[in-house]
């Protein structure tokens, strides 16, 4: 009985937050729009804005001292999955359902971080003569379950050439991919010099884009929500980008994420 209830809670935790997040983002967007409209309505010039900013600095924000340093925050140890599950069972038995829900969420975070670290270990090195920079490795997850796992690694020649690969089981990437696909049709229809187009990487649908300020961006869809994105700075051409992407075990990453 306990396990069935916990599994139900696990399922609910993964999806219940979506309407709340959507509502929050909507309100945040409205606030931003209000701020923009207010600024445009005043006819404030850059010089006035700079003057206002300087005045704020001089007043140190209403007389409060300006922070000049601090110890910052230390990285926390990822949640212990087994301990969090045990805590959830204890809380559920005691009818502390909020605590049980929180422990289940933390268990999910722990599992995701473990998964992300394993995927990082499986990534190739080097990639088109670029060495991995493990000091920039990132694995992040929210407490809401499988929809917000992001894994990132940077490869560099320690000069001006860099590749950043981001793997994410995140609706944000899926939305970006849809946008890119929709744009690609229009660009391919009437542009002689394409800066975005569809392609394939190891049989997987992909979009590749080029911008002078950013370099190349290659995006591969790996199922309903998972994506791999390669951001390539100072690469010679799209062939070099494709060679870099082809060095990754996309099928292995798919399997690890549970994507088909």
C-alpha positions in Angstrom: 0.0 0.0 0.0 2.8 2.4 0.9 4.7 1.8 -2.3 1.6 2.3 -4.5 0.8 5.6 -2.8 4.4 6.8 -3.2 4.4 5.9 -6.8 1.2 7.9 -7.2 2.8 10.8 -5.5 5.8 10.5 -7.7 3.6 10.7 -10.8 1.7 13.7 -9.5 4.9 15.5 -8.5 6.3 15.3 -12.0 3.3 17.0 -13.6 1.3 19.0 -11.1 3.7 22.0 -11.2 3.3 22.7 -15.0 0.1 24.9 -14.7 1.7 26.8 -11.8 4.9 27.4 -13.8 3.0 28.5 -16.8 1.0 31.0 -14.8 4.2 32.3 -13.1 5.9 32.8 -16.5 2.8 34.6 -17.8 2.8 37.0 -14.9 6.5 37.5 -15.3 6.0 38.4 -18.9 3.2 40.8 -18.1 5.5 42.5 -15.5 8.3 42.8 -18.1 5.9 44.3 -20.7 4.6 46.8 -18.1 8.2 47.9 -17.3 9.0 48.3 -21.0 5.9 50.3 -21.7 6.5 52.5 -18.7 10.0 53.3 -19.9 8.9 54.0 -23.5 6.1 56.2 -22.3 8.4 58.5 -20.3 10.5 59.3 -23.4 13.6 58.8 -21.2 16.8 59.2 -23.1 20.0 57.2 -22.6 21.7 60.2 -20.9 18.8 60.5 -18.5 18.9 56.8 -17.7 22.6 57.0 -17.1 22.1 60.0 -14.9 19.4 58.2 -12.9 21.7 55.2 -12.5 24.6 57.3 -11.4 22.3 59.0 -8.8 21.2 55.6 -7.5 24.9 54.6 -7.1 25.7 57.7 -5.2 22.8 57.3 -2.9 23.8 53.6 -2.4 20.2 52.5 -2.8 18.5 54.7 -0.2 21.4 54.9 2.2 22.0 51.1 2.5 25.7 50.1 2.2 26.8 48.4 -1.0 28.0 44.8 -0.7 31.7 44.5 -1.6 32.3 40.8 -1.1 31.3 37.6 0.7 31.9 34.0 0.9 29.2 33.1 -1.7 27.5 29.7 -1.6 29.0 26.3 -1.6 27.8 23.5 -3.8 25.5 21.1 -2.0 25.8 17.3 -2.1 23.1 15.8 -4.4 20.2 14.2 -2.4 20.7 10.7 -1.2 18.0 8.8 -3.2 17.6 5.9 -0.8 17.5 8.2 2.3 14.9 10.4 0.6 12.7 7.5 -0.2 12.9 6.3 3.4 12.1 9.8 4.6 9.1 9.8 2.2 7.8 6.5 3.7 8.2 7.8 7.2 6.4 11.1 6.4 3.6 9.3 4.7 3.1 6.9 7.6 2.9 9.9 9.9 0.3 11.6 7.5 2.8 14.4 6.8 2.0 14.4 3.1 3.8 17.6 2.2 7.0 16.2 3.7 6.5 13.0 1.8 6.0 14.9 -1.4 9.1 17.0 -0.9 11.2 13.8 -0.2 10.0 12.2 -3.4 10.9 15.3 -5.3 14.4 15.3 -3.8 14.8 11.6 -4.7 14.0 12.5 -8.3 16.6 15.2 -8.2 19.2 12.7 -6.9 18.4 10.2 -9.6 18.6 12.9 -12.3 22.0 14.2 -11.2 23.4 10.6 -11.0 22.1 10.1 -14.6 23.6 13.3 -15.8 27.0 12.5 -14.4 27.0 9.1 -16.1 26.1 10.7 -19.4 29.0 13.2 -19.0 31.4 10.2 -18.4 30.2 8.7 -21.7 30.8 11.8 -23.9 33.8 11.6 -26.3 37.2 13.3 -25.8 38.6 14.9 -27.8 36.1 16.2 -30.3 37.6 17.5 -33.6 40.9 18.1 -31.7 39.2 20.1 -28.9 39.8 18.8 -25.4 37.0 18.7 -22.7 37.1 21.3 -20.0 35.6 19.4 -17.0 35.8 22.5 -14.8 32.8 23.8 -16.8 30.7 20.5 -16.6 27.2 21.2 -15.5 24.4 18.9 -14.4 21.3 20.6 -13.2 17.8 19.5 -12.3 14.7 21.1 -10.6 12.7 19.3 -7.9 9.9 18.6 -10.3 11.1 15.4 -11.9 12.2 14.3 -15.4 11.2 17.4 -17.4 14.0 19.6 -16.3 17.4 17.8 -16.6 20.2 19.7 -18.3 23.7 18.4 -18.9 26.4 20.5 -20.4 30.1 20.2 -21.4 32.6 22.5 -23.0 35.4 21.6 -25.4 38.1 24.1 -26.2 41.5 24.6 -27.8 42.1 27.2 -25.0 42.3 29.9 -27.6 39.3 31.0 -29.7 37.7 27.8 -30.8 35.0 26.2 -28.6 32.2 23.7 -28.7 29.5 23.6 -26.0 27.2 20.6 -26.0 24.0 20.7 -24.0 21.8 17.7 -23.5 18.3 18.4 -22.0 15.1 16.6 -21.4 13.4 19.9 -21.3 10.3 21.3 -23.0 12.2 24.5 -23.7 14.5 22.7 -26.2 11.5 21.0 -27.8 9.9 24.4 -28.3 13.1 25.8 -29.8 13.3 22.9 -32.2 9.7 23.4 -33.4 10.5 27.1 -34.0 13.7 26.2 -36.0 11.8 23.6 -38.1 9.1 26.1 -38.9 11.6 28.8 -39.8 13.6 26.4 -41.9 10.7 25.8 -44.3 10.4 29.5 -45.0 14.1 30.1 -45.4 14.6 27.2 -47.7 11.8 28.4 -49.9 13.1 31.8 -50.9 16.6 32.4 -49.6 19.7 32.0 -51.8 22.1 32.1 -48.9 20.6 30.0 -46.1 21.5 30.7 -42.5 19.3 27.9 -41.2 18.3 24.6 -42.7 17.3 21.1 -41.9 19.7 18.2 -41.9 20.3 14.9 -40.1 22.9 13.6 -37.7 23.2 9.8 -37.6 19.7 9.5 -39.0 18.2 11.9 -36.5 16.3 15.1 -37.6 18.3 18.2 -37.0 18.5 21.9 -37.6 21.7 23.8 -38.2 22.0 27.6 -38.0 24.8 30.1 -38.6 25.1 33.6 -37.2 28.2 35.8 -37.5 28.0 36.8 -33.9 27.4 33.2 -32.5 28.9 30.8 -35.0 27.1 27.5 -35.7 24.2 26.0 -33.7 23.2 22.4 -34.4 20.1 20.9 -32.7 19.0 17.3 -32.8 15.7 16.0 -31.5 15.8 12.8 -29.5 12.2 12.0 -28.8 9.3 14.0 -27.4 11.3 16.5 -25.3 15.0 15.5 -25.2 17.4 17.5 -27.3 21.1 17.7 -28.0 22.4 21.2 -28.9 26.0 21.9 -30.1 27.1 25.5 -30.1 30.3 25.8 -32.2 32.4 29.0 -32.2 35.1 29.6 -34.8 34.5 26.4 -36.7 35.7 26.4 -40.3 32.4 25.3 -41.9 29.3 23.2 -41.4 31.1 20.0 -42.3 33.4 20.4 -39.3 30.3 21.0 -37.1 28.7 17.8 -38.5 31.9 15.9 -37.9 31.9 17.0 -34.3 28.3 15.9 -33.8 28.9 12.6 -35.4 31.5 11.7 -32.8 28.8 11.6 -30.1 26.9 8.4 -29.3 23.4 9.7 -29.8 21.7 6.3 -29.5 23.5 5.7 -26.2 22.4 9.1 -24.9 18.8 8.3 -26.0 18.8 5.0 -24.2 20.1 6.6 -21.0 17.4 9.2 -21.1 14.7 6.6 -21.8 13.9 8.2 -25.2 12.8 6.1 -28.2 
